[in-house]
Amino acid sequence: MDSNELRDRTKSFALRIIKLVAAMPDGPLGDVLGRQVLKSGTSVGANYREALRASSKKHFASIIEIVLREADETLYWLELLAESGTLKPSRLADLIQECNELVAIFTTTAKTSRKSP
């Protein structure tokens, strides 16, 4: 997968997160969990775009670490939403799968970028 495809994939992921949050139940639980997953889920793509514009390999590696942390945090919130019954786990399954894949991609990217001179 090239950087343009991954850029588009992270944007699509953010759009799916936005739609998910729009469907969250009203009330304090939906507000708090919705804000958390919205912030981390949309920042994956935003930070990845920033990484693509990095001024050096070291800068790229640093930002990719942020992307990885945000993706993993998003996975945490999605798991909480599913396991708490706030949203039906079946509704979240594909999104959790995509998030797991993004975490795997950015884990590999972070490891590779740390090895680069």
Stockholm file with secondary structure:
# STOCKHOLM 1.0

chainA/1-117         MDSNELRDRTKSFALRIIKLVAAMPDGPLGDVLGRQVLKSGTSVGANYREALRASSKKHFASIIEIVLREADETLYWLELLAESGTLKPSRLADLIQECNELVAIFTTTAKTSRKSP
#=GR chainA/1-117 SS CCHHHHHHHHHHHHHHHHHHHHTSCSSHHHHHHHHHHHHHHHHHHHHHHHHHTCSSHHHHHHHHHHHHHHHHHHHHHHHHHHHTTSSCHHHHHHHHHHHHHHHHHHHHHHHHHHHCC
#=GC SS_cons         CCHHHHHHHHHHHHHHHHHHHHTSCSSHHHHHHHHHHHHHHHHHHHHHHHHHTCSSHHHHHHHHHHHHHHHHHHHHHHHHHHHTTSSCHHHHHHHHHHHHHHHHHHHHHHHHHHHCC
//
